[in-house]
Amino acid sequence: MKIGILGTGSVARSYHFPALQSVEGAHVIALCDESPKALSLASRALPSARKYNQLTEMLQNETLDLVDIATPGFAHEFQISQCLDRQVAVMVEKPTVVGASSARKLMQLEQMTGQKIYPILNYRYREASLQLLDCMKRGWLGTPEDVTCVQHGGSIYGSPRWAWNEAQTGGLLYEWAFHLIDLCVWLLGPHRRVLGIKSVYEPSLSMHTAISALVEFDHAVATLNFKWFSSASYARLDISGSACDATVKFQPDGFSLRSGDTTPLDELFGEVKRVSKFAFSLLSHRFKKDSYQPHLRVISNVIGSINNATLPAVSMRDVLPTIELVDEMQREMINNAVPLGPGSRPQTIKSPPSNLKEDELRA
């Protein structure tokens, strides 16, 4: 399979490159990025791949079976459309696209062109997530009735310049919290409505830095809490099931299933196990390889789906409910916003225009 990679930044180099190199029959023949520095770094890992600065040029000069898109989410609609119009399938990093209207347009384009879009939702394929899925399939958890999702991060000052434009990127929900919101939808199904939301808008940064929401699903309620500039960085899901409760922690990953009385000692054993596994990964020099395994699982599934003409594990139809929930959270956040100071107002978050210029699509 002949593959071109669009966007050769740190995400592509750290996760996509080694995953693709591990899949039998996957041949990366072209690299594309407007940044000479990113393209030069990518060439060290894939020296035989031809280099391009523009997607249009790569599509014109190469015969590709698949384009792997690892660029900022606001650029995806335009880039995916270009690939599908050239009869090339795509797999796309999160967020697949910014805005449900854009997602629906691309689903229509899939039908018109006969080519597929394969979302890369690698958190569904993390070890802790797979352990949770296995417990659910075995019936050990029962029916999820309540989910608490918390993701706190540190400073965003190390992020690239484009990430600061909330109106363009979709802000905290699309660029950062998308994976955990997707896990909630993956567990509970499409949401019914957003019951309430509270957000913090920081005028000096021109962006929202914290969002809390209560979301109703068919048989459950989820509490979502996302925050930048917090005192501690972590991400976790706590699931209350009709049979057992479960906790999923990320980076380093950990999974625990509980029933009956839970003691502090139980919590201690779980943390010792999680930290020990992480320490072994570091000491045995497996950390780098372990870190791209979720991407390897996704990409292997995508390539297998194309080669065997089978349905992918995750399609655009699967990711649409996640995008719809994010959109509703944003609408409620804007409608219920309370200014922090005199004259301050939260910006309206809009979907990006479909006619983005190529120089705006930098990885």
KEPA-777151 format. One record per residue (C-alpha): z, x, y; residue in three letters. Coordinates in pm, whole numbers, plus 32768, in hexadecimal, padded with zeros to 4 digits. Each point is the difference from the previous one (the first is absolute). Layout:
<recs>
      w      u      v    aa
      Z      X      Y   ALA
...
</recs>
This chain:
<recs>
      w      u      v    aa
   8000   8000   8000   MET
   7F97   8089   8153   LYS
   810E   7FD7   8108   ILE
   800E   803F   8174   GLY
   814B   801C   80BB   ILE
   8019   7F7A   8162   LEU
   8131   808A   80B4   GLY
   8081   8152   7F8C   THR
   8154   8004   80A8   GLY
   8150   8049   7F5E   SER
   800A   7EBC   7F34   VAL
   7EAD   8047   7F65   ALA
   8050   816D   7FBB   ARG
   815B   7FBE   7F71   SER
   7FB8   7ECF   7F29   TYR
   7E90   7FA5   7FE4   HIS
   7F70   815B   7FBB   PHE
   80E4   805D   7EDB   PRO
   7FEB   7EA0   7F6F   ALA
   7E83   8000   8007   LEU
   7FF6   815D   7F6C   GLN
   80D5   7F7F   7EDE   SER
   7F17   7EE0   7FA5   VAL
   7EF7   8055   7F00   GLU
   7EA1   7FB5   807A   GLY
   8061   7FE8   816F   ALA
   7F32   80F1   80D1   HIS
   8044   8024   8174   VAL
   7EB2   806B   808E   ILE
   8034   7FBB   8174   ALA
   8112   8013   8107   LEU
   7FF7   7F58   8154   CYS
   80E6   802B   812B   ASP
   7FCB   8020   8177   GLU
   8113   8105   8014   SER
   7F75   815F   7FBA   PRO
   815E   8078   7FAA   LYS
   803F   7EEE   7EFE   ALA
   7EA7   8036   7F6B   LEU
   803A   8176   7FE6   SER
   814F   7FD0   7F4F   LEU
   7F5E   7F06   7F11   ALA
   7EE9   80F4   7FAB   SER
   80FE   80F6   7F76   ARG
   8064   7F04   7EF5   ALA
   7E9E   7F80   7FC2   LEU
   7F16   811F   805B   PRO
   7ECD   7F74   7F51   SER
   8007   7EB3   80BD   ALA
   7F09   7FDD   811E   ARG
   809D   7FCA   8156   LYS
   7FAE   7EF5   8103   TYR
   8088   7F9D   8154   ASN
   7F7F   7E98   7FFF   GLN
   8010   7EF1   7EF7   LEU
   7E9E   7F8A   804F   THR
   7F7E   815C   7FBA   GLU
   80B7   8019   7EB4   MET
   7F80   7EAC   7F8F   LEU
   7E9A   8059   805F   GLN
   7FFA   8152   7F54   ASN
   80CD   7FC0   7EC6   GLU
   7FD4   7F1B   7ED4   THR
   8164   7F89   7FCB   LEU
   80A5   7F15   7F09   ASP
   8146   7FEC   80C2   LEU
   808F   805D   8154   VAL
   8174   804B   800F   ASP
   807C   7F9D   815C   ILE
   813B   80AD   807A   ALA
   7FE3   7FC4   8177   THR
   80E0   7F36   80ED   PRO
   8011   7E8E   7FAB   GLY
   7F6C   7F85   8147   PHE
   7EB7   80AE   7FA6   ALA
   7FDE   7F6D   7EA4   HIS
   7F41   7EBF   804A   GLU
   7EE2   80B9   80A9   PHE
   7FF6   8114   7EFA   GLN
   8014   7F16   7ED3   ILE
   7EE8   7F2C   8091   SER
   7F22   8132   8025   GLN
   8039   8065   7E95   CYS
   7FC8   7EA6   7F6F   LEU
   7EC2   7FD5   80CC   ASP
   7F82   8142   7F5E   ARG
   8055   7F73   7EA6   GLN
   8127   80EB   7FCB   VAL
   8152   7F8C   7F7D   ALA
   813C   8070   80B3   VAL
   816D   803E   7FB4   MET
   80DE   7FF3   8131   VAL
   8155   8084   8063   GLU
   8104   7F17   8095   LYS
   7FEE   7F35   80D0   PRO
   7EBE   7F87   7F5F   THR
   7FA0   7F5B   8148   VAL
   80B5   7F88   8138   VAL
   7FF7   7E84   8017   GLY
   7FC0   7EE6   7F09   ALA
   7EC0   7F99   80B4   SER
   7F74   815D   7FC6   SER
   8069   7FF0   7E92   ALA
   7F48   7EB7   7FCE   ARG
   7EC4   8089   80A5   LYS
   8005   8127   7F12   LEU
   8035   7F1C   7ED4   MET
   7EC7   7F41   8069   GLN
   7F46   814A   8022   LEU
   806E   805C   7E9F   GLU
   7F56   7EC4   7F7E   GLN
   7EC5   803B   80CE   MET
   7FD2   816C   7F99   THR
   8088   7FEF   7E9D   GLY
   80D8   8133   804A   GLN
   817A   800C   7FDE   LYS
   8125   8065   80D9   ILE
   8122   80A0   7F44   TYR
   8148   8007   80C7   PRO
   80E3   812B   7FBF   ILE
   815C   7F66   7FF2   LEU
   80A9   8127   7F5C   ASN
   8164   7F79   8023   TYR
   7FAC   7F03   7EF1   ARG
   7FC6   812E   7F21   TYR
   8135   80CC   8051   ARG
   80E6   8046   7ED9   GLU
   8119   7F20   807E   ALA
   7F0D   7EE1   8044   SER
   7F6E   801D   7EA2   LEU
   815E   7FF8   7F6B   GLN
   8046   7EC2   80C2   LEU
   7EBA   7F65   7F8A   LEU
   8051   8057   7E96   ASP
   8157   7F58   801D   CYS
   7F5F   7EC8   8093   MET
   7EFE   7FF1   7EE8   LYS
   8116   801C   7EFF   ARG
   80BE   7EE5   80AA   GLY
   8133   80D6   8046   TRP
   8006   7FB0   8173   LEU
   7FB6   7E8F   7FDC   GLY
   7F6E   7F58   8135   THR
   8024   80C2   8148   PRO
   80C5   7F21   80EB   GLU
   8059   80E4   8122   ASP
   7F73   814B   807A   VAL
   808B   80E8   810A   THR
   7F08   8104   8076   CYS
   8076   8119   80E4   VAL
   7F38   8125   8085   GLN
   8095   80E1   810B   HIS
   7F54   8133   808A   GLY
   8045   811C   80EC   GLY
   7F37   806B   812F   SER
   7E8D   7FB2   8021   ILE
   7FC0   811D   80F0   TYR
   7F51   80C5   7EF0   GLY
   7EFC   7EEE   7FCD   SER
   7E98   8032   8079   PRO
   7F9C   7F7B   8154   ARG
   7F43   7ED3   7F79   TRP
   813B   7F82   7F4F   ALA
   80A7   7FBA   814F   TRP
   7F03   7EF6   8062   ASN
   80A9   7EC7   7F77   GLU
   7EF1   7F16   807D   ALA
   7EFE   80C6   7F3B   GLN
   80BA   8055   7EBF   THR
   80D4   7EC7   7FCD   GLY
   813B   80C9   8040   GLY
   812E   8026   7F21   LEU
   7FA4   7EE7   7F10   LEU
   7EA1   8074   7FAD   TYR
   8020   8178   801A   GLU
   8158   8035   7F6B   TRP
   80A3   7ED2   7F59   ALA
   7EC5   7F7C   7F58   PHE
   8052   808D   7EA7   HIS
   8158   7F5A   7FE7   LEU
   7F80   7EB5   8088   ILE
   7EF2   8011   7EF6   ASP
   8106   8038   7EF2   LEU
   80B5   7EC2   806F   CYS
   7EBC   7F39   7FE5   VAL
   7FB3   80AA   7EB3   TRP
   8154   7F8D   7F7C   LEU
   8014   7EA5   809B   LEU
   7E9A   7F8F   8039   GLY
   7F67   7F82   8147   PRO
   8101   7FA0   8106   HIS
   8037   7EA0   8084   ARG
   8079   804C   815E   ARG
   80C2   80F1   80D8   VAL
   814F   7F58   803C   LEU
   8072   80EA   8114   GLY
   7FBD   8151   8099   ILE
   80A7   80F1   80F1   LYS
   7F61   8138   808E   SER
   8050   811D   80EC   VAL
   7EF4   806B   80F7   TYR
   802B   8151   80A9   GLU
   7F4A   7FFD   8152   PRO
   800D   817B   8023   SER
   7F37   8023   7EBE   LEU
   7F2E   7EC3   802C   SER
   804B   7F98   7E9B   MET
   80EC   7F3D   7F20   HIS
   80FC   80E2   7F58   THR
   80BF   7F04   7F28   ALA
   7FA9   7EB8   7F56   ILE
   80D9   7F1A   7F2A   SER
   7F77   7EC4   7F5F   ALA
   8067   7EEC   7F12   LEU
   7EDA   7F8A   7F2D   VAL
   7FEA   7ED3   7F16   GLU
   7F3B   8012   7EBC   PHE
   7FCC   7EF2   7EF6   ASP
   813D   804D   7F3C   HIS
   80AD   810C   80CD   ALA
   805F   807F   8156   VAL
   7FC8   8166   8076   ALA
   80B9   80B8   8112   THR
   7F2B   8115   8096   LEU
   8090   8110   80DE   ASN
   7F2C   8119   8090   PHE
   8075   80FC   8101   LYS
   7F97   8146   80A2   TRP
   80F7   80F5   80A0   PHE
   8114   7FA2   7F0D   SER
   8126   80DE   7FA8   SER
   7F96   8014   7E91   ALA
   7EA5   7FF3   7F64   SER
   7FD6   7F3C   7EBC   TYR
   7F39   7EEB   7F59   ALA
   807F   7F0D   7EF9   ARG
   7FDA   7EA6   7F6A   LEU
   8127   7F38   7F7B   ASP
   7F93   7EE1   7F21   ILE
   80E5   7EE9   7F8F   SER
   7F76   7F61   7EC4   GLY
   806B   7ED3   7F36   SER
   805F   80E7   7EDD   ALA
   8047   8156   809B   CYS
   7FF8   80B4   814B   ASP
   7F2B   8131   8043   ALA
   7FEE   8114   8103   THR
   7ECB   80D0   8049   VAL
   8021   8139   80D6   LYS
   7EEB   80E1   807B   PHE
   7FDE   8171   8054   GLN
   8099   8066   7F1C   PRO
   7FB9   7ED5   7F23   ASP
   810E   7F53   7F39   GLY
   8023   7EB8   7F45   PHE
   8135   7F4C   7F82   SER
   8039   7EB3   7F53   LEU
   8157   7F5B   8012   ARG
   80B4   7ED2   7F73   SER
   816D   7F9D   7FFF   GLY
   80FD   80BF   80D0   ASP
   7F79   8139   80A6   THR
   80F5   8119   8049   THR
   7FE2   812A   80EC   PRO
   7FE5   80D7   7EC7   LEU
   7EC2   7F47   7F9B   ASP
   7F6B   804B   8155   GLU
   8068   816D   7FE1   LEU
   7F58   802A   7EAC   PHE
   7EC0   7F69   8089   GLY
   7FFB   80EE   8128   GLU
   804D   812D   7F25   VAL
   7EDC   7FA4   7F21   LYS
   7F15   7FD4   8129   ARG
   8063   8147   80A8   VAL
   7FFB   80C1   7EB7   SER
   7E9E   7F8D   7FB9   LYS
   7F96   8067   815E   PHE
   80AA   8153   7FDD   ALA
   7F55   803F   7EB2   PHE
   7EB1   7FAE   80A0   SER
   8040   8107   810C   LEU
   808E   810D   7F1A   LEU
   7EED   7FD8   7EFC   SER
   7EF3   8010   8110   HIS
   7F87   7EA4   7FA1   ARG
   8049   7F60   8151   PHE
   7EA1   8029   8089   LYS
   7F64   7F75   7EC3   LYS
   80FC   7EE3   7FEA   ASP
   7FC0   7F9F   816A   SER
   7E93   7FA1   7FC8   TYR
   8031   7F47   7EB6   GLN
   8001   7EA4   80A6   PRO
   7EB0   8050   80A1   HIS
   7F80   8087   7EB6   LEU
   8058   7EB7   7F54   ARG
   7F4F   7F37   810E   VAL
   7ECB   80DC   800E   ILE
   7FE2   8013   7E84   SER
   8006   7E84   7FF4   ASN
   7EF6   7FE5   8110   VAL
   7F14   80F6   7F5A   ILE
   8037   7F5D   7EAC   GLY
   7FB7   7EAC   8098   SER
   7EB7   807A   8094   ILE
   7F91   80B8   7EC5   ASN
   8052   7EDE   7F18   ASN
   7F9E   7EE6   80F1   ALA
   815A   7F64   7FDD   THR
   80E6   7F5C   80FC   LEU
   80DF   80F3   80C2   PRO
   817A   7FEC   7FEF   ALA
   800A   7FBE   8179   VAL
   7EE8   7F56   80C2   SER
   7FD0   7F8A   8165   MET
   806D   7EA6   7F8F   ARG
   8149   8099   7F89   ASP
   8049   80B0   814A   VAL
   7F9F   7ED9   80E0   LEU
   8155   7F4F   7FDC   PRO
   80AD   813F   8077   THR
   7F1F   8014   8132   ILE
   8039   7E8D   8049   GLU
   8179   8034   7FF8   LEU
   7FEA   812C   80EA   VAL
   7F29   7F37   80F0   ASP
   80F7   7EDF   8007   GLU
   8122   80F0   8038   MET
   7F47   8093   8128   GLN
   7FB6   7EAA   8094   ARG
   816C   7F97   7FDF   GLU
   8072   814C   808D   MET
   7F29   7FD2   8137   ILE
   805C   7E8F   802F   ASN
   8176   8041   7FE3   ASN
   800F   814E   80B5   ALA
   8117   8037   80FB   VAL
   7FC4   810F   8107   PRO
   80F7   8120   7FF9   LEU
   7FF9   8037   8176   GLY
   7F7F   7F75   8148   PRO
   7E89   7FD7   7FF5   GLY
   7FD7   8088   7E9E   SER
   7F24   7F3A   7F16   ARG
   7F93   8044   7E9B   PRO
   7E8E   8047   7FD9   GLN
   7F2B   7F06   7F45   THR
   7F8F   809D   7EBA   ILE
   7E93   7FB6   7FC5   LYS
   7F10   8053   7EE8   SER
   7F1B   8124   8059   PRO
   7E9A   7FBA   8067   PRO
   7EFA   801B   7EEF   SER
   7F1F   80E0   80D8   ASN
   80E5   812E   8010   LEU
   7F55   813F   806B   LYS
   7FE5   8116   7F01   GLU
   80D1   80EA   80D7   ASP
   8122   7F0A   7FE3   GLU
   8003   8017   7E85   LEU
   80AC   8151   7FE9   ARG
   80D4   803D   7ECC   ALA
</recs>
